[in-house]
Amino acid sequence: MIRTERLLLRPWCDDDLEPFARINADSRVAEHLPSTLVRTESDALAAKIRAAMEERGFGRWAAERVDDARRPFIGFIGLSVPTFEAAFTPCVEIAWRLAPEHWGIGLATEGARAVVRHAFGALGLNEIVSFTVPANVASRRVMEKLGMERDPAEDFDHPLLPDGHPLRRHVLYRLQRARWRAAHANDGD
């Protein structure tokens, strides 16, 4: 588990499935994704996330608000290993998906910073990547706040989306452990 001032990133439990399905069915959440998900698709995604975490010892952790007495599940923040082939794979990706009522208050950045510390510290990773569609300004802003950098020459067409799909083009951001450590040399990270 990873704890921040306002978040607990923890293993998933069955009680997370219903709020996760609500998040995945929200058209605002799916704006930069291929589609919303129905409950069975959302449950299947949660099962895949849980299995990957069990297999690798890391993954997309369930995110819970600890500064709210109800401690609601608000989505996920964590790491995954993309299953498609691209010029930058194999790799470890950092990603997040939060309920819209928790957007715009720094929770994705707060949780992602803690995940980066874990990735480069406890897990000993040398690099993490993140990618999204060019129009996803909010996620790109989080990537930049993490210190990730984009080289436009590495932008790519997502191989899991068909030619002509409006979301096929993606931007790629990278963060190397050495660069991150140099930037955080004086703050205990």
Contact map, one row per residue, 1 for C-alpha under 8 A:
111000011110000000000000000000000000000000000000000000000000000000000000000000000000000000000000000000000000000000000000000000000000000000000000000000000000000000000000000000000000000000000
111100011100000000000000000000000000000000000000000000000000000000000000000000000000000000000000000000000000000001100000000000000000000000000000000000000000000000000000000000000000000000000
111111111000000000000000000000000000000000000000000000000000000000000000000000000000000000000000000000000000000001000000000000000000000000000000000000000000000000000000000000000000000000000
011111110000000000000000000000000000000000000000000000000000000000000000000000000000000000000000000000000000011001000000000000000000000000000000000000000000000000000000000000000000000000000
001111100000000000000000000000000000000000000000000000000000000001100000000000000000000000000000000000000000000000000000000000000000000000000000000000000000000000000000000000000000000000000
001111110000000000000000000000000000000000000000000000000000000011100000000000000000000000000000000000000010000000000000000000000000000000000000000000000000000000000000000000000000000000000
001111111000000000000000000000000000000000000000000000000000001111100000000000000000000000000000000000000010001000000000000000000000000000000000000000000000000000000000000000000000000000000
111101111100000000000000000000000000000000000000000000000000011111000000000000000000000000000000000000000000000000000000000000000000000000000000000000000000000000000000000000000000000000000
111000111110000000000000000000000000000000000000000000000000111100000000000110000000000000000000000000000000001000000000000000000000000000000000000000000000000000000000000000000000000000000
110000011111000000000000000000000000000000000000000000000000111100000000000000000000000000000000000000000000000000000000000000000000000000000000000000000000000000000000000000000000000000000
100000001111100000000000000000000000000000000000010000000000110000000000000000000000000000000000000000000000000000000000000000000000000000000000000000000000000000000000000000000000000000000
000000000111110100000000000000000000000000000000010000000000110000000000000000000000000000000000000000000000000000000000000000000000000000000000000000000000000000000000000000000000000000000
000000000011111110000000000000000000000000000000000000000000000000000000000000000000000000000000000000000000000000000000000000000000000000000000000000000000000000000000000000000000000000000
000000000001111110000000000000000000000000000000000000000000000000000000000000000000000000000000000000000000000000000000000000000000000000000000000000000000000000000000000000000000000000000
000000000000111111100000000000000000000000000000000000000000000000000000000000000000000000000000000000000000000000000000000000000000000000000000000000000000000000000000000000000000000000000
000000000001111111110000000000000000000000000000000000000000010000000000100000000000000000000000000000000000000000000000000000000000000000000000000000000000000000000000000000000000000000000
000000000000111111111000000000000000000001100100000000000000000000000000000000000000000000000000000000000000000000000000000000000000000000000000000000000000000000000000000000000000000000000
000000000000001111111100000000000000000000000000000000000000000000000000000000000000000000000000000000000000000000000000000000000000000000000000000000000000000000000000000000000000000000000
000000000000001111111110000000000000000000000000000000000000000000000000110000000000000000000000000000000000000000000000000000000000000000000000000000000000000000000000000000000000000000000
000000000000000111111111000000000000000001000000000000000000000000000000111000000000000000000000000000000000000000000000000000000000000000000000000000000000000000000000000000000000000000000
000000000000000011111111100000000000111001100000000000000000000000000000000000000000000000000000000000000000000000000000000000000000000000000000000000000000000000000000000000000000000000000
000000000000000001111111110000000000000000000000000000000000000000000000000000000000000000000000000000000000000000000000000000000000000000000000000000000000000000000000000000000000000000000
000000000000000000111111110010000000000000000000000000000000000000000000001000000000000000000000011100000000000000000000000000000000000000000000000000000000000000000000000000000000000000000
000000000000000000011111111011000001110001000000000000000000000000000000000000000000000000000000000000000000000000000000000000000000000000000000000000000000000000000000000000000000000000000
000000000000000000001111111011000001111000000000000000000000000000000000000000000000000000000000000000000000000000000000000000000000000000000000000000000000000000000000000000000000000000000
000000000000000000000111111111000001000000000000000000000000000000000000000000000000000000000000000000000000000000000000000000000000000000000000000000000000000000000000000000000000000000000
000000000000000000000001111111100011000000000000000000000000000000000000000000000000000000000000000000000000000000000000000000000000000000000000000000000000000000000000000000000000000000000
000000000000000000000000011111100000000000000000000000000000000000000000000000000000000000000000000100000000000000000000000000000000000000000000000000000000000000000000000000000000000000000
000000000000000000000011111111111001000000000000000000000000000000000000000000000000000000000000111100000000000000000000000000000000000000000000000000000000000000000000000000000000000000000
000000000000000000000001111111111111000000000000000000000000000000000000000000000000000000000000000000000000000000000000000000000000000000000000000000000000000000000000000000000000000000000
000000000000000000000000001111111110000000000000000000000000000000000000000000000000000000000000000000000000000000000000000000000000000000000000000000000000000000000000000000000000000000000
000000000000000000000000000011111100000000000000000000000000000000000000000000000000000000000000000000000000000000000000000000000001101100000000000000000000000000000010000000000000000000000
000000000000000000000000000011111111000000000000000000000000000000000000000000000000000000000000000000000000000000000000000000000000000000000000000000000000000000000010000000000000000000000
000000000000000000000000000001111111000000000000000000000000000000000000000000000000000000000000000000000000000000000000000000000000000000000000000000000000000000000010000000000000000000000
000000000000000000000000001001101111100000000000000000000000000000000000000000000000000000000000000000000000000000000000000000000000000000000000000000000000000000000000000000000000000000000
000000000000000000000001111011001111110000000000000000000000000000000000000000000000000000000000000000000000000000000000000000000000000000000000000000000000000000000000000000000000000000000
000000000000000000001001100000000011111111000000000000000000000000000000000000000000000000000000000000000000000000000000000000000000000000000000000000000000000000000000000000000000000000000
000000000000000000001001100000000001111111000000000000000000000000000000000000000000000000000000000000000000000000000000000000000000000000000000000000000000000000000000000000000000000000000
000000000000000000001000100000000000111111100000000000000000000000000000000000000000000000000000000000000000000000000000000000000000000000000000000000000000000000000000000000000000000000000
000000000000000000000000000000000000111111110000000000000000000000000000000000000000000000000000000000000000000000000000000000000000000000000000000000000000000000000000000000000000000000000
000000000000000000000000000000000000111111111000000000000000000000000000000000000000000000000000000000000000000000000000000000000000000000000000000000000000000000000000000000000000000000000
000000000000000010011001000000000000111111111100000000000000000000000000000000000000000000000000000000000000000000000000000000000000000000000000000000000000000000000000000000000000000000000
000000000000000010001000000000000000001111111110000000000000000000000000000000000000000000000000000000000000000000000000000000000000000000000000000000000000000000000000000000000000000000000
000000000000000000000000000000000000000111111111000000000000000000000000000000000000000000000000000000000000000000000000000000000000000000000000000000000000000000000000000000000000000000000
000000000000000000000000000000000000000011111111100000000000000000000000000000000000000000000000000000000000000000000000000000000000000000000000000000000000000000000000000000000000000000000
000000000000000010000000000000000000000001111111110000000000000000000000000000000000000000000000000000000000000000000000000000000000000000000000000000000000000000000000000000000000000000000
000000000000000000000000000000000000000000111111111000000000000000000000000000000000000000000000000000000000000000000000000000000000000000000000000000000000000000000000000000000000000000000
000000000000000000000000000000000000000000011111111100000000000000000000000000000000000000000000000000000000000000000000000000000000000000000000000000000000000000000000000000000000000000000
000000000000000000000000000000000000000000001111111110000011000000000000000000000000000000000000000000000000000000000000000000000000000000000000000000000000000000000000000000000000000000000
000000000011000000000000000000000000000000000111111111000010000000000000000000000000000000000000000000000000000000000000000000000000000000000000000000000000000000000000000000000000000000000
000000000000000000000000000000000000000000000011111111100000000000000000000000000000000000000000000000000000000000000000000000000000000000000000000000000000000000000000000000000000000000000
000000000000000000000000000000000000000000000001111111111110000000000000000000010000000000000000000000000000000000000000000000000000000000000000000000000000000000000000000000000000000000000
000000000000000000000000000000000000000000000000111111111111000000000000000000000000000000000000000000000000000000000000000000000000000000000000000000000000000000000000000000000000000000000
000000000000000000000000000000000000000000000000011111111100000000000000000000000000000000000000000000000000000000000000000000000000000000000000000000000000000000000000000000000000000000000
000000000000000000000000000000000000000000000000001111111000000000000000000000000000000000000000000000000000000000000000000000000000000000000000000000000000000000000000000000000000000000000
000000000000000000000000000000000000000000000000000111111110000000000000000000000000000000000000000000000000000000000000000000000000000000000000000000000000000000000000000000000000000000000
000000000000000000000000000000000000000000000000000111111110000000000000000000000000000000000000000000000000000000000000000000000000000000000000000000000000000000000000000000000000000000000
000000000000000000000000000000000000000000000000000111011111100000000000000001110000000000000000000000000000000000000000000000000000000000000000000000000000000000000000000000000000000000000
000000000000000000000000000000000000000000000000110110011111100000000000000001110000000000000000000000000000000000000000000000000000000000000000000000000000000000000000000000000000000000000
000000000000000000000000000000000000000000000000100010000111110000000000000111110000000000000011000000000000000000000000000000000000000000000000000000000000000000000000000000000000000000000
000000001111000000000000000000000000000000000000000000000111111000000000000111100000000000000000000000000000000000000000000000000000000000000000000000000000000000000000000000000000000000000
000000011111000100000000000000000000000000000000000000000001111100000000111110000000000000000000000000000000000000000000000000000000000000000000000000000000000000000000000000000000000000000
000000111100000000000000000000000000000000000000000000000000111110000000111110000000000000000000000000000000000000000000000000000000000000000000000000000000000000000000000000000000000000000
000000111100000000000000000000000000000000000000000000000000011111000011111000000000000000000000000000000000000000000000000000000000000000000000000000000000000000000000000000000000000000000
000001110000000000000000000000000000000000000000000000000000001111110011110000000000000000000000000000000000000000000000000000000000000000000000000000000000000000000000000000000000000000000
000011110000000000000000000000000000000000000000000000000000000111111010000000000000000000000000000000000000000000000000000000000000000000000000000000000000000000000000000000000000000000000
000011100000000000000000000000000000000000000000000000000000000011111010000000000000000000000000000000000000000000000000000000000000000000000000000000000000000000000000000000000000000000000
000000000000000000000000000000000000000000000000000000000000000011111111000000000000000000000000000000000000000000000000000000000000000000000000000000000000000000000000000000000000000000000
000000000000000000000000000000000000000000000000000000000000000001111110000000000000000000000000000000000000000000000000000000000000000000000000000000000000000000000000000000000000000000000
000000000000000000000000000000000000000000000000000000000000000000011111000000000000000000000000000000000000000000000000000000000000000000000000000000000000000000000000000000000000000000000
000000000000000000000000000000000000000000000000000000000000000111111111100000000000000000000000000000000000000000000000000000000000000000000000000000000000000000000000000000000000000000000
000000000000000000000000000000000000000000000000000000000000000110010111110000000000000000000000000000000000000000000000000000000000000000000000000000000000000000000000000000000000000000000
000000000000000100110000000000000000000000000000000000000000011110000011111000000000000000000000000000000000000000000000000000000000000000000000000000000000000000000000000000000000000000000
000000000000000000110000000000000000000000000000000000000000011110000001111100000000000000000000011001000000000000000000000000000000000000000000000000000000000000000000000000000000000000000
000000000000000000010010000000000000000000000000000000000000011100000000111110000000000000000001111000000000000000000000000000000000000000000000000000000000000000000000000000000000000000000
000000001000000000000000000000000000000000000000000000000001111000000000011111000000000000000001110000000000000000000000000000000000000000000000000000000000000000000000000000000000000000000
000000001000000000000000000000000000000000000000000000000001111000000000001111100000000000000111100000000001001100100000000000000000000000000000000000000000000000000000000000000000000000000
000000000000000000000000000000000000000000000000000000000111100000000000000111110000000000000111000000000000000100100000000000000000000000000000000000000000000000000000000000000000000000000
000000000000000000000000000000000000000000000000000000000111100000000000000011111000000000011110000000000000000000100000000000000000000000000000000000000000000000000000000000000000000000000
000000000000000000000000000000000000000000000000000100000111000000000000000001111100000000011110000000000000000000000000000000000000000000000000000000000000000000000000000000000000000000000
000000000000000000000000000000000000000000000000000000000000000000000000000000111110000001111000000000000000000000000000000000000000000000000000000000000000000000000000000000000000000000000
000000000000000000000000000000000000000000000000000000000000000000000000000000011111000011111000000000000000000000000000000000000000000000000000000000000000000000000000000000000000000000000
000000000000000000000000000000000000000000000000000000000000000000000000000000001111100000000000000000000000000000000000000000000000000000000000000000000000000000000000000000000000000000000
000000000000000000000000000000000000000000000000000000000000000000000000000000000111110010000000000000000000000000000000000000000000000000000000000000000000001100000000000000000000000000000
000000000000000000000000000000000000000000000000000000000000000000000000000000000011111011000000000000000000000000000000000000000000000000000000000000000000001000000000000000000000000000000
000000000000000000000000000000000000000000000000000000000000000000000000000000000001111110000000000000000000000000000000000000000000000000000000000000000000001000000000000000000000000000000
000000000000000000000000000000000000000000000000000000000000000000000000000000000000111110000000000000000000000000000000000000000000000000000000000000000000000000000000000000000000000000000
000000000000000000000000000000000000000000000000000000000000000000000000000000000000011111100000000000000000000000000000000000000000000000000000000000000000000000000000000000000000000000000
000000000000000000000000000000000000000000000000000000000000000000000000000000000101111111100000000000000000000000000000000000000000000000000000000000000000000000000000000000000000000000000
000000000000000000000000000000000000000000000000000000000000000000000000000000001100100111110000000000000000000000000000000000000000000000000000000000000000000000000000000000000000000000000
000000000000000000000000000000000000000000000000000000000000000000000000000000001100000111111000000000000000000000000000000000111000000000000000000000000000000000000000000000000000000000000
000000000000000000000000000000000000000000000000000000000000000000000000000000111100000001111100000000000000000000000000000000111000000000000000000000000000000000000000000000000000000000000
000000000000000000000000000000000000000000000000000000000000000000000000000000111100000000111110000000000000000000000000000000011110000000000000000000000000000000000000000000000000000000000
000000000000000000000000000000000000000000000000000000000000000000000000000011110000000000011111000000000000000100110000000000011100000000000000000000000000000000000000000000000000000000000
000000000000000000000000000000000000000000000000000000000001000000000000000011110000000000001111100000000000000100000000000000000100000000000000000000000000000000000000000000000000000000000
000000000000000000000000000000000000000000000000000000000001000000000000001111000000000000000111110000000001000100000000000000000000000000000000000000000000000000000000000000000000000000000
000000000000000000000000000010000000000000000000000000000000000000000000001110000000000000000011111000000000000000000000000000000000000000000000000000000000000000000000000000000000000000000
000000000000000000000010000010000000000000000000000000000000000000000000011100000000000000000001111101100001000000000000000000000000000000000000000000000000000000000000000000000000000000000
000000000000000000000010000010000000000000000000000000000000000000000000011000000000000000000000111111100000000000000000000000000000000000000000000000000000000000000000000000000000000000000
000000000000000000000010000110000000000000000000000000000000000000000000000000000000000000000000011111100000000000000000000000000000000000000000000000000000000000000000000000000000000000000
000000000000000000000000000000000000000000000000000000000000000000000000000000000000000000000000001111100000000000000000000000000000000000000000000000000000000000000000000000000000000000000
000000000000000000000000000000000000000000000000000000000000000000000000010000000000000000000000011111111010000000000000000000000000000000000000000000000000000000000000000000000000000000000
000000000000000000000000000000000000000000000000000000000000000000000000000000000000000000000000011111111111000000000000000000000000000000000000000000000000000000000000000000000000000000000
000000000000000000000000000000000000000000000000000000000000000000000000000000000000000000000000000001111110000000000000000000000000000000000000000000000000000000000000000000000000000000000
000000000000000000000000000000000000000000000000000000000000000000000000000000000000000000000000000001111110000000000000000000000000000000000000000000000000000000000000000000000000000000000
000000000000000000000000000000000000000000000000000000000000000000000000000000000000000000000000000000111111110000000000000000000000000000000000000000000000000000000000000000000000000000000
000001100000000000000000000000000000000000000000000000000000000000000000000000000000000000000000000001111111111000000000000000000000000000000000000000000000000000000000000000000000000000000
000000000000000000000000000000000000000000000000000000000000000000000000000010000000000000000001010000100111111100000000000000000000000000000100000000000000000000000000000000000000000000000
000000000000000000000000000000000000000000000000000000000000000000000000000000000000000000000000000000000111111110000000000000000000000000000100110000000000000000000000000000000000000000000
000100000000000000000000000000000000000000000000000000000000000000000000000000000000000000000000000000000111111111000000000000000000000000000000000000000000000000000000000000000000000000000
000100101000000000000000000000000000000000000000000000000000000000000000000010000000000000000000000000000011111111100000000000000000000000000000000000000000000000000000000000000000000000000
000000000000000000000000000000000000000000000000000000000000000000000000000011000000000000000111000000000001111111110000000000000000000000000000010000000000000000000000000000000000000000000
000000000000000000000000000000000000000000000000000000000000000000000000000000000000000000000000000000000000111111111000000000000000000000000000010000000000000000000000000000000000000000000
011100000000000000000000000000000000000000000000000000000000000000000000000000000000000000000000000000000000011111111100000000000000000000000000000000000000000000000000000000000000000000000
010000000000000000000000000000000000000000000000000000000000000000000000000011100000000000000100000000000000001111111110000000000000000000000000000000000000000000000000000000000000000000000
000000000000000000000000000000000000000000000000000000000000000000000000000000000000000000000100000000000000000111111111000000000000000000000000010000000000000000000000000000000000000000000
000000000000000000000000000000000000000000000000000000000000000000000000000000000000000000000000000000000000000011111111110000000000000000000000000000000000000000000000000000000000000000001
000000000000000000000000000000000000000000000000000000000000000000000000000000000000000000000000000000000000000001111111111000000000000000000000000000000000000000000000000000000000000000000
000000000000000000000000000000000000000000000000000000000000000000000000000000000000000000000000000000000000000000111111111110010000000000000000000000000000000000000000000000000000000000000
000000000000000000000000000000000000000000000000000000000000000000000000000000000000000000000000000000000000000000011111111111100000000000000000000000000000000000000000000000001000000000000
000000000000000000000000000000000000000000000000000000000000000000000000000000000000000000000000000000000000000000001111111110000000000000000000000000000000000000000000000000000000000000000
000000000000000000000000000000000000000000000000000000000000000000000000000000000000000000000000000000000000000000001111111100000000000000000000000000000000000000000000000000000000000000000
000000000000000000000000000000000000000000000000000000000000000000000000000000000000000000000000000000000000000000000111111110000000000000000000000000000000000000000000000000000000000000000
000000000000000000000000000000000000000000000000000000000000000000000000000000000000000000000000000000000000000000000011111111000000000000000000000000000000000000000000000000000000000000000
000000000000000000000000000000000000000000000000000000000000000000000000000000000000000000000000000000000000000000000011101111110000000000000000000000000000000000000000000000001000000000000
000000000000000000000000000000000000000000000000000000000000000000000000000000000000000000000000000000000000000000000001000111110000000000000000000000000000000000000000000000011100000000000
000000000000000000000000000000000000000000000000000000000000000000000000000000000000000000110000000000000000000000000001000011111000000000000000000000000000000000000000000001111000000000000
000000000000000000000000000000000000000000000000000000000000000000000000000000000000000000111100000000000000000000000010000011111100000000000000000000000000000000000000000001110000000000000
000000000000000000000000000000000000000000000000000000000000000000000000000000000000000000111100000000000000000000000000000000111110000000000000000100000000000000000000000111100000000000000
000000000000000000000000000000000000000000000000000000000000000000000000000000000000000000001110000000000000000000000000000000011111000000000010000000000000000000000000000111000000000000000
000000000000000000000000000000000000000000000000000000000000000000000000000000000000000000001000000000000000000000000000000000001111100000000000000000000000000000000000011110000000000000000
000000000000000000000000000000010000000000000000000000000000000000000000000000000000000000000000000000000000000000000000000000000111110100110000000000000000000000000000011100000000000000000
000000000000000000000000000000010000000000000000000000000000000000000000000000000000000000000000000000000000000000000000000000000011111100000000000000000000000000000011111000000000000000000
000000000000000000000000000000000000000000000000000000000000000000000000000000000000000000000000000000000000000000000000000000000001111110000000000000000000000000000000111000000000000000000
000000000000000000000000000000010000000000000000000000000000000000000000000000000000000000000000000000000000000000000000000000000000111110000000000000000000000000000000000000000000000000000
000000000000000000000000000000010000000000000000000000000000000000000000000000000000000000000000000000000000000000000000000000000001111111110000000000000000000000000000000000000000000000000
000000000000000000000000000000000000000000000000000000000000000000000000000000000000000000000000000000000000000000000000000000000000011111111000000000000000000000000000000000000000000000000
000000000000000000000000000000000000000000000000000000000000000000000000000000000000000000000000000000000000000000000000000000000000000111111100000000000000000000000000000000000000000000000
000000000000000000000000000000000000000000000000000000000000000000000000000000000000000000000000000000000000000000000000000000000001000111111110000000000000000000000000000000000000000000000
000000000000000000000000000000000000000000000000000000000000000000000000000000000000000000000000000000000000000000000000000000000001000111111111000000000000000000000000000000000000000000000
000000000000000000000000000000000000000000000000000000000000000000000000000000000000000000000000000000000000000000000000000000000000000011111111100000000000000000000000000000000000000000000
000000000000000000000000000000000000000000000000000000000000000000000000000000000000000000000000000000000001100000000000000000000000000001111111110000000000000000000000000000000000000000000
000000000000000000000000000000000000000000000000000000000000000000000000000000000000000000000000000000000000000000000000000000000100000000111111111110000000000000000000000010000000000000000
000000000000000000000000000000000000000000000000000000000000000000000000000000000000000000000000000000000000000000000000000000000000000000011111111110000000000000000000000000000000000000000
000000000000000000000000000000000000000000000000000000000000000000000000000000000000000000000000000000000000100000000000000000000000000000001111111100000000000000000000000000000000000000000
000000000000000000000000000000000000000000000000000000000000000000000000000000000000000000000000000000000000100110010000000000000000000000000111111100000000000000000000000000000000000000000
000000000000000000000000000000000000000000000000000000000000000000000000000000000000000000000000000000000000000000000000000000000000000000000011111110000000000000000000000000100001000000000
000000000000000000000000000000000000000000000000000000000000000000000000000000000000000000000000000000000000000000000000000000001000000000000011111111000000000000000000000011100000000000000
000000000000000000000000000000000000000000000000000000000000000000000000000000000000000000000000000000000000000000000000000000000000000000000011001111100000000000000000000011100000000000000
000000000000000000000000000000000000000000000000000000000000000000000000000000000000000000000000000000000000000000000000000000000000000000000000000111110100000000000000001111000000000000000
000000000000000000000000000000000000000000000000000000000000000000000000000000000000000000000000000000000000000000000000000000000000000000000000000011111110000000000000000110000000000000000
000000000000000000000000000000000000000000000000000000000000000000000000000000000000000000000000000000000000000000000000000000000000000000000000000001111110000000000000001100000000000000000
000000000000000000000000000000000000000000000000000000000000000000000000000000000000000000000000000000000000000000000000000000000000000000000000000000111110000000000000000000000000000000000
000000000000000000000000000000000000000000000000000000000000000000000000000000000000000000000000000000000000000000000000000000000000000000000000000001111111000000000000001100000000000000000
000000000000000000000000000000000000000000000000000000000000000000000000000000000000000000000000000000000000000000000000000000000000000000000000000000111111100000000000111100000000000000000
000000000000000000000000000000000000000000000000000000000000000000000000000000000000000000000000000000000000000000000000000000000000000000000000000000000111110000000000111100000000000000000
000000000000000000000000000000000000000000000000000000000000000000000000000000000000000000000000000000000000000000000000000000000000000000000000000000000011111010000001110000000000000000000
000000000000000000000000000000000000000000000000000000000000000000000000000000000000000000000000000000000000000000000000000000000000000000000000000000000001111110000001110000000000000000000
000000000000000000000000000000000000000000000000000000000000000000000000000000000001110000000000000000000000000000000000000000000000000000000000000000000000111111000001000000000000000000000
000000000000000000000000000000000000000000000000000000000000000000000000000000000001000000000000000000000000000000000000000000000000000000000000000000000000011111000000000000000000000000000
000000000000000000000000000000000000000000000000000000000000000000000000000000000000000000000000000000000000000000000000000000000000000000000000000000000000111111101011000000000000000000000
000000000000000000000000000000000000000000000000000000000000000000000000000000000000000000000000000000000000000000000000000000000000000000000000000000000000001111111001000000000000000000000
000000000000000000000000000000000000000000000000000000000000000000000000000000000000000000000000000000000000000000000000000000000000000000000000000000000000000011111001000000000000000000000
000000000000000000000000000000000000000000000000000000000000000000000000000000000000000000000000000000000000000000000000000000000000000000000000000000000000000001111101000000000000000000000
000000000000000000000000000000000000000000000000000000000000000000000000000000000000000000000000000000000000000000000000000000000000000000000000000000000000000011111111000000000000000000000
000000000000000000000000000000000000000000000000000000000000000000000000000000000000000000000000000000000000000000000000000000000000000000000000000000000000000000011111100000000000000000000
000000000000000000000000000000011100000000000000000000000000000000000000000000000000000000000000000000000000000000000000000000000000100000000000000000000000000010001111110000000000000000000
000000000000000000000000000000000000000000000000000000000000000000000000000000000000000000000000000000000000000000000000000000000000100000000000000000000000111011111111110000000000000000000
000000000000000000000000000000000000000000000000000000000000000000000000000000000000000000000000000000000000000000000000000000000000110000000000000000000011110000000111111000000000000000000
000000000000000000000000000000000000000000000000000000000000000000000000000000000000000000000000000000000000000000000000000000000011110000000000000000000011110000000011111100000000000000000
000000000000000000000000000000000000000000000000000000000000000000000000000000000000000000000000000000000000000000000000000000000011110000000000000001010111000000000000111110000000000000000
000000000000000000000000000000000000000000000000000000000000000000000000000000000000000000000000000000000000000000000000000000001111000000000000000001110111000000000000011111000000000000000
000000000000000000000000000000000000000000000000000000000000000000000000000000000000000000000000000000000000000000000000000000001110000000000010000111100000000000000000001111100000000000000
000000000000000000000000000000000000000000000000000000000000000000000000000000000000000000000000000000000000000000000000000000111100000000000000000111000000000000000000000111110000000000000
000000000000000000000000000000000000000000000000000000000000000000000000000000000000000000000000000000000000000000000000000000111000000000000000001110000000000000000000000011111011000000000
000000000000000000000000000000000000000000000000000000000000000000000000000000000000000000000000000000000000000000000000000001110000000000000000000000000000000000000000000001111111000000000
000000000000000000000000000000000000000000000000000000000000000000000000000000000000000000000000000000000000000000000001000011100000000000000000000000000000000000000000000000111111100000000
000000000000000000000000000000000000000000000000000000000000000000000000000000000000000000000000000000000000000000000000000001000000000000000000000000000000000000000000000000011111110000000
000000000000000000000000000000000000000000000000000000000000000000000000000000000000000000000000000000000000000000000000000000000000000000000000000000000000000000000000000000111111111000000
000000000000000000000000000000000000000000000000000000000000000000000000000000000000000000000000000000000000000000000000000000000000000000000000001000000000000000000000000000111111111100000
000000000000000000000000000000000000000000000000000000000000000000000000000000000000000000000000000000000000000000000000000000000000000000000000000000000000000000000000000000001111111110001
000000000000000000000000000000000000000000000000000000000000000000000000000000000000000000000000000000000000000000000000000000000000000000000000000000000000000000000000000000000111111110000
000000000000000000000000000000000000000000000000000000000000000000000000000000000000000000000000000000000000000000000000000000000000000000000000000000000000000000000000000000000011111111000
000000000000000000000000000000000000000000000000000000000000000000000000000000000000000000000000000000000000000000000000000000000000000000000000000000000000000000000000000000000001111111111
000000000000000000000000000000000000000000000000000000000000000000000000000000000000000000000000000000000000000000000000000000000000000000000000000000000000000000000000000000000000111111111
000000000000000000000000000000000000000000000000000000000000000000000000000000000000000000000000000000000000000000000000000000000000000000000000000000000000000000000000000000000000001111111
000000000000000000000000000000000000000000000000000000000000000000000000000000000000000000000000000000000000000000000000000000000000000000000000000000000000000000000000000000000000000111111
000000000000000000000000000000000000000000000000000000000000000000000000000000000000000000000000000000000000000000000000000000000000000000000000000000000000000000000000000000000000000111111
000000000000000000000000000000000000000000000000000000000000000000000000000000000000000000000000000000000000000000001000000000000000000000000000000000000000000000000000000000000000100111111
